[in-house]
Amino acid sequence: MNTRLNVLIAGLLSAFLVGCAPAANAARTAVVSPLPTPSSDIQIESTTDIALTAAKGTQLPSGLFFRVAQSGLKLYGAGAVNPNGVALYQVDLKTGSARQIGTWRKGIGSIHASERYVVWEQTSDSQEYTEIHVYDLQQDREMVLAIHTAWVDISGDTVVWGDVQAYNLALGKPIEVKNLHGRPSYPTISDQWVIYLDPVTSYVADIYAHNLSTSEDFKIGTMPMLGDRIGTVDWYPVISGKNIVWVSEDNQLHQYDLNSRTDRVLPVSVSLEDSLNTPRFLALDGDTLVYEQGTWVGYDLARNVAFPISRTSSQDNRGKRTMSTPVLISNGRLVWQTQIDETVNLYMADLIKNP
């Protein structure tokens, strides 16, 4: 089995365990923000327990959905119900109805979604390599976009993957990507901005921002690596609109503003040698950052305000087998799952920000 498949399988298992010129050395000149102030101006609405129901012809998985992605009021995830492999599901968060998308798969890696499209990594039928698949929700049609490659993301109609290839699904043609640095890899996208890595050594990678419309390309910081892949995907840079957030190799949590071209260090403790003291499972929705650091925390980047995210249950779960998935956020809506013994629960809560 090749290295890419080993990485893919390891990722699947880990999902269950819970206008001016840019500065050349942006990360070194980052401004340290003052400590955040907890505020009652940001509240989490009462949590809704979503009762899952199977759409016609769909069999629900026996456990948690994994490799989940959220787009508005739709949740996408993989699930296993028989030895044949895994299936891809779409869940309507308003009704709880879950439907299977397409056929059974040998294995599914990272899943991402926009309003119309779902993209993911998939193990080939021969189990010798990975493929990039796209599902058009309007036309109920699936296509293979690329083979012998991995790591995919989508924003609107634009897909990026691998060594920063890009494709416009609405136009049905590739996008020329030029002026990249080094060995570009692990792209992620928001609107026209792509963030990618250039591995400098086996332990450190430079982070670059690239504009697909203008081909502007510049370094914004660095992050830890492990061998030929990211040290942990939990620390990978996240982007939403103008904001980029990541954990750097020098034990700092950074925010880069693409509009002002400024980098600041957020007042959050980081210790790469202690996973419980390092922000993990970063999720970004505009100015709102969500991450896990022993407990789940929200951070308003515009107001410099931190707020707790409670996922506690009123049930007594002592002695029971419990698992949970990371908190997702899209359009101000938080979503997560828990499993207690054989019972799976899906929760949703709206984030309320007072003026």
Residue pairs with C-beta under 8 A, 6 or more apart in sequence:
1 127
2 128
2 129
3 228
4 129
4 130
4 150
5 107
5 123
5 127
5 128
5 129
5 130
7 150
7 229
8 107
8 109
8 121
8 123
8 130
8 150
9 107
11 67
11 109
11 110
11 233
12 66
12 67
12 78
12 107
12 108
12 109
14 233
15 66
15 67
15 325
16 64
16 66
16 323
17 323
18 281
18 292
18 323
18 324
18 325
18 326
20 261
22 218
22 219
22 220
22 261
23 29
23 261
23 263
24 219
25 219
26 219
26 220
26 221
26 256
26 261
26 263
27 220
27 221
27 222
27 248
27 254
27 263
29 263
30 221
30 252
30 254
30 263
30 264
30 265
31 262
31 263
31 264
31 265
32 264
32 265
32 267
33 264
33 265
33 266
33 267
33 304
34 267
34 304
35 267
36 266
36 267
36 299
36 304
36 305
36 306
37 304
37 305
37 306
38 305
38 306
38 307
38 308
39 303
39 305
39 307
40 354
41 303
41 305
41 353
41 354
42 298
42 300
42 303
42 305
42 307
42 351
42 352
42 353
42 354
43 307
43 351
43 352
43 354
44 298
44 307
44 309
44 310
44 334
44 349
44 350
44 351
44 352
45 349
45 350
45 351
45 352
46 349
47 347
47 348
47 349
48 347
48 348
48 349
49 345
49 346
49 347
50 91
50 93
50 96
50 346
50 347
50 348
51 96
52 60
52 91
52 96
52 98
52 344
52 346
53 95
53 96
53 97
53 98
54 60
54 97
54 98
54 99
55 97
55 98
55 99
55 100
57 99
57 100
58 89
58 98
58 99
58 100
59 81
59 100
60 79
60 81
60 98
61 79
61 80
61 81
61 87
61 89
62 80
62 81
62 342
63 79
63 80
63 323
63 339
63 344
64 79
64 323
64 325
64 337
64 339
64 344
65 75
65 77
65 78
65 79
65 89
65 91
65 325
65 337
66 77
66 78
66 79
66 325
67 77
67 78
67 108
67 109
67 110
67 111
67 120
68 75
68 76
68 77
68 111
68 325
68 326
68 328
68 335
68 337
69 75
69 76
69 77
69 111
69 112
69 113
69 118
69 328
70 76
70 113
70 328
70 329
70 330
70 333
70 335
71 113
71 114
71 115
71 330
72 115
72 330
72 331
72 333
73 92
73 93
73 94
73 333
74 90
74 91
74 92
74 93
74 113
75 90
75 91
75 93
75 328
75 335
75 346
76 88
76 89
76 90
76 91
76 101
76 111
76 113
76 118
77 88
77 89
77 91
77 111
78 86
78 87
78 88
78 89
78 105
78 108
78 111
78 120
79 86
79 87
79 89
80 86
80 87
81 87
84 104
85 104
85 105
85 106
85 107
86 104
86 105
86 106
86 107
86 108
87 100
87 101
87 102
87 103
87 104
87 105
88 100
88 101
88 102
88 105
88 108
88 111
88 118
88 120
88 135
89 98
89 99
89 100
89 101
90 98
90 99
90 101
90 118
90 137
91 97
91 98
91 346
92 98
93 333
93 335
93 348
96 346
101 118
101 135
101 142
102 135
102 142
105 122
105 123
106 122
106 123
106 124
106 125
106 127
107 122
107 123
107 127
108 120
108 121
108 122
108 123
109 120
109 121
109 122
109 123
109 130
109 150
110 120
110 121
110 151
110 152
110 153
111 118
111 119
111 120
112 118
112 119
112 120
112 152
112 153
112 154
113 119
113 154
114 154
114 155
114 156
114 157
115 156
116 136
116 137
116 138
116 157
116 169
117 134
117 135
117 136
117 137
117 154
117 157
117 159
117 169
118 134
118 135
118 137
119 132
119 133
119 134
119 135
119 145
119 152
119 153
119 154
119 159
120 132
120 133
120 152
121 130
121 131
121 132
121 133
121 150
121 151
121 152
122 130
122 131
122 132
122 133
123 129
123 130
123 131
124 130
124 131
124 147
129 147
129 148
130 147
130 148
130 149
130 150
131 144
131 145
131 146
131 147
131 149
132 144
132 145
132 146
132 147
132 149
132 150
132 152
132 159
132 161
132 162
133 142
133 143
133 144
133 145
134 142
134 143
134 144
134 145
134 159
134 169
135 141
135 142
136 142
136 143
136 169
145 152
145 159
145 161
145 167
146 161
146 162
146 165
149 161
149 162
149 163
149 165
150 161
150 162
151 161
151 162
151 185
151 186
151 187
152 159
152 160
152 161
152 162
153 159
153 160
153 161
153 187
153 188
153 189
154 160
154 189
155 189
155 190
155 191
156 191
157 168
157 169
157 170
157 171
158 166
158 167
158 168
158 169
158 175
158 189
158 192
158 212
159 166
159 167
159 169
160 166
160 187
160 188
160 189
160 194
161 187
162 185
162 187
163 183
163 184
163 185
164 177
164 180
164 184
164 185
164 187
164 194
164 196
164 210
165 174
165 177
166 174
166 175
166 177
166 194
166 212
167 173
167 174
167 175
168 174
168 175
175 212
177 194
177 210
177 212
177 215
178 215
179 210
179 215
179 216
179 217
180 196
180 208
180 210
180 217
181 198
181 206
181 208
181 217
181 219
182 198
182 199
182 200
182 206
183 198
183 199
184 196
184 197
184 198
184 208
185 196
185 197
185 198
185 199
186 196
186 197
186 230
186 236
187 194
187 195
187 196
188 194
188 195
188 196
188 236
188 237
188 238
188 239
189 195
189 239
190 239
190 240
190 241
191 241
192 211
192 212
192 213
193 209
193 210
193 211
193 212
193 239
193 258
194 209
194 210
194 211
194 212
195 207
195 208
195 209
195 210
195 220
195 237
195 239
195 244
196 207
196 208
196 210
197 205
197 206
197 207
197 208
197 223
197 225
197 230
198 205
198 206
198 208
199 205
199 225
199 228
200 206
200 222
201 225
202 225
202 226
202 227
202 228
203 224
203 225
203 226
203 231
203 249
204 222
204 223
204 224
204 225
204 249
205 222
205 223
205 224
205 225
205 230
206 219
206 221
206 222
207 219
207 220
207 221
207 222
207 223
207 237
207 244
207 246
208 217
208 218
208 219
208 220
209 216
209 217
209 218
209 220
209 244
209 256
209 258
210 216
210 217
211 217
220 244
220 256
220 263
221 246
221 248
221 254
221 256
221 263
222 248
222 249
222 250
223 230
223 231
223 235
223 236
223 237
223 246
223 247
223 248
223 249
224 231
224 235
224 247
224 248
224 249
224 272
225 231
226 232
230 236
231 272
232 280
234 280
234 281
234 282
235 246
235 247
235 278
235 279
235 280
235 282
236 246
236 282
237 244
237 245
237 246
238 244
238 245
238 246
238 282
238 283
238 284
238 289
239 284
240 284
240 285
240 286
241 286
242 257
242 258
242 259
243 255
243 256
243 257
243 258
243 284
243 286
243 287
243 301
244 254
244 255
244 256
244 258
245 253
245 254
245 255
245 256
245 266
245 282
245 284
245 289
245 301
246 253
246 254
246 282
247 253
247 254
247 270
247 272
247 278
247 279
247 282
248 254
249 272
251 270
251 271
251 272
252 265
252 266
252 270
253 265
253 266
253 268
253 270
253 279
254 263
254 264
254 265
254 266
255 263
255 264
255 266
255 289
255 301
256 262
256 263
257 263
257 264
266 299
266 301
268 279
268 293
268 299
269 277
269 293
270 277
270 278
270 279
271 277
271 278
272 278
276 293
276 294
277 293
277 294
278 293
279 291
279 292
279 293
279 297
280 291
280 292
280 293
281 290
281 291
281 292
281 326
281 327
282 289
282 290
282 291
283 289
283 290
283 291
283 326
283 327
283 328
283 329
284 290
284 329
285 329
285 330
285 331
285 332
287 300
287 301
287 302
287 303
288 298
288 299
288 300
288 301
288 329
288 332
288 351
289 298
289 299
289 300
289 301
290 296
290 297
290 298
290 299
290 309
290 327
290 328
290 329
290 334
291 297
291 299
292 326
292 327
295 308
295 309
296 308
296 309
296 310
296 311
296 327
297 306
297 307
297 308
297 309
298 306
298 307
298 308
298 309
298 351
299 305
299 306
299 307
300 306
300 307
300 353
309 327
309 334
311 324
311 327
311 336
311 338
311 347
313 338
313 340
315 340
317 340
320 340
320 341
321 339
321 340
321 341
322 338
322 339
322 340
323 338
323 339
324 336
324 337
324 338
324 339
325 336
325 337
325 338
326 336
327 334
327 335
327 336
328 334
328 335
328 336
329 335
329 351
332 350
332 351
332 353
333 348
333 349
333 350
333 351
334 348
334 349
334 350
334 351
335 346
335 347
335 348
336 346
336 347
337 344
337 345
337 346
337 347
338 344
338 345
338 347
339 345
